[in-house]
């Protein structure tokens, strides 16, 4: 026998057959004529309603917390500052441990912060840096250098320096060894190549030859 296309089956029989749900055709205490879970006898419609109500309540609480936060921003800032100082030692240990495990990501975050302070436009990701390292064949981008910079020995150089209005986008990034990056300092890429031509007699060509 079936009702509304659902076959009537007892909870015991459904469990014997290895089914997850069963249907008796009888209304639940809330009046739903729906399938029930074999494991806990729960009505599917009741569980669905309870889940929606819980989600709605959670959203309401989140909005209320946000309204409270905006209304009492000073109090919230004081609470966060108090929490930070109460757990300062634990946070320092946790942060130090993370930085030791992720040195390259830490360096990326510091450079991104530096770029924001400079008011630079654009940004780049750690994945883009790794891709650029492959494009450069893991070698310093300076034409007269070209030493191996694999194993985290590379530094990020802005071809047009941030101090001179350069972007932090990946298109303005070249990977150099520490020595070349320090020597280049605030020179533009064209000035750096011209400097190399004067010192080393190297013909000028662009970093984009690598790309």
N, C-alpha and C positions, 0 to 999 in steps of 0.2 A: 504494500500500500504506500502511496506517496501523496504528499500535500504540497501544492505549489511547486511541483517538480522535485521535491526533496523526499527521499525514502525514509520511512520511519524505522528506526533501529535503536535498540536499548544501549545504554552506556556499557554494560557488560559485554554485549556482543561486539560492539565497536572496538572495545579494548582487546577482545580475543582476536579480532581480524587485524589488529595493528593500526586502526584508524585514529586520527587525531581529533575528529569531531563526530558527534552523533546528533540525531534529530528525533525528538519524541512526538512532535506535533502538539504538545501542550504548552501553554503560555508560562513564562517564568514569573516570579513574584512581581516583576514590573510590567507584566502584560505582553512581553515580546514573544512572538512565536518564531523562534530562530534556532539555529544550530547551537550546540554547547560544546565546550572543550571536554574531552574525555578525561584529562588529567585532574581538573578541578571542578567540573560540572558547571563552569561559568558560562553564562549566556553571552554569545558573541556581540549582540546589540548592546547589552549592558556594559561590557568591557570597552566597546568602542565609544560609548557615550561618556564613560568615566575618563577615558584617555583624552578626549576632546576637552572635557571640563577641566582636567588637570593642566593641559597645555594652555587653555585660556586663562586659568588662574595664574600660571607661571608667567605668562606674558604680561598680565595685569600687574603682578608683583614687580616685574622687571621695569615696567613703565613708572610705577610708583617710586621705586628706588632711584630711577633716573631723575624724576621730578624733585625728590628729596635732595639728591646730590647737587642739582643745579641751584636749588633754593638755599642750600647751606654749604656752598662751595668752600668757604673758609674753614668751617668745622670739618669738612671732609679732608681738606688738605692737611689740617692739623692731625687728624686721625691717621692718615697715611704716613706723615712724618714720624709720629709717635711709634707706629708699627715698625717703620724702617729702623729706627734707633734701638727699639727693643729687640729686634732680630738682626742687628747689624753684623755681628760676628758670624752668625749662621749664613747670612747672605754673602758675605765676603768669601767664606770657605767654598760655598756652592759655586759662586761666580768664578773664583780662581780655578776650581776643578774643571769647570766647563771651558774656560779659556785655554787651559793646558791641552785639553782634548781636541779643541777646534781652533788652532792658532791662525789658520788662514781666514776663517770666517770672522774671527775677532779683528784681524787686520782690516778686512773689508768693511766691517761696521765702523771702525775708527776713521777710515778714509771717507766713508759716506757722511759721517758726522762732520768731518773737516770740510767737505764740499758744501754741505748745507750752511755751515757757518760763513763760508765765503760767498754764499748766495748763488752758487753755480746751478745751472739748469741741467736737466737730464740725470740719468742714473744708470747703473749697470749691476749685473748680478754675478755671483760667484761662478755660476755655470758659464756665463759669457767669457769670463776670464780664463776658465779652463779651456774653452773652445779656442780662444785667441792664442793660448799657449801652444795648442796643437798646430794652429795655422803657422805660427812662428817656428815650428819644429823644435820647440823647447830651447830656443837660442835667443840671446839678447838681440833686440831689434836694431841696435846701433850697428851700422854697416861695417865699421872697422873693428868691431869687437866680436860679436857672435858666439860668446862662450855659452856653455850649457847652463841653463837656469831652471832645470827640472828639480823636483824634490823640495819645492817651496822656496827656492833661492831667487825667485823673481821679485821685482818691485813694479808697481804700477806708476807709469809716468803719463802726465797729461801733455799731449803734444803741443796744445795751446794751453799754457799754464792757467790754473784757476785764478791766480793773482792778476792775470791779464785778460780776464773775461772768458776763459775757456769753459767748455761744458764737461760734465762728469759722465756723459754718455760713452758707451763702448767705442764709438767711432773716433773719439778723441783720446783713446788709451793705447799706449804702447808698453810692452813688457820689457824692462831693462834689467841688467844686473845692478847690484848696489853701487858699484863704482861709477858706472855710466850715469845712473840717475842722480847721484850726488854731484857729478861733474856738470851735467846739463843744467841743474838747478832751475832757474826761472827762464831759461832760453826757450824760444819757440822751436818747433821741430826744424824749420828752415834755418834758423840761426845755429842750431846744434849741428846740422849737416855742413853748413858753411864753416863752422869752427873746426870740424873734422877735416875738411878739405884743406884748410890752411895748415893744420898741424900734421896731418898724415898724407896729404896729397890724394885723398880719396875723392872720387867723382861723386857728385851729389845725386842721390835718387831717393824716392819717397818710400816711406814705410808701407805704403799701399802696394808695393811690389810683392809683399808677403801675402796679400789678400786675394 
